[in-house]
């Protein structure tokens, strides 16, 4: 087990997760802005109340596309987090195995 290569893999996986989580957060935090923009657009195009314009906005393909992109970004971020946690678990298991082998070797002597 080469600590430098493990560190590099862990760092790369951590950066990948952070980037993907940031992309998800950006989409997630802009959902209300997208909704507001689409509501105002619907209101300006037709003489609707704000409630009606909001209903039009929430049912629009633009809003559905935004939600789909948000959910996909969350899925990708979750998979990146699983990869990061898997590396951590593998490292912990390898470290435990090596410690057990050292203990067994000491017990034999």
BELKA-V830104 format. One record per pair of residues at least 6 apart in sequence whose C-alpha atoms are under 7 Angstrom apart, sorted by the first residue. I is the first residue (numbers start at 1). J is the second residue. If there is no record, write none. Layout:
i->(I;I)
j->(J;J)
This chain:
i->(10;10;13;13;14;16;17;17;17;20;20;20;21;23;24;24;24;27;28;34;35;35;35;38;39;39;39;42;42;42;43;43;57)
j->(84;87;83;84;84;80;77;80;81;73;76;77;77;73;70;73;74;70;70;63;57;58;63;57;53;54;57;53;56;57;50;53;63)
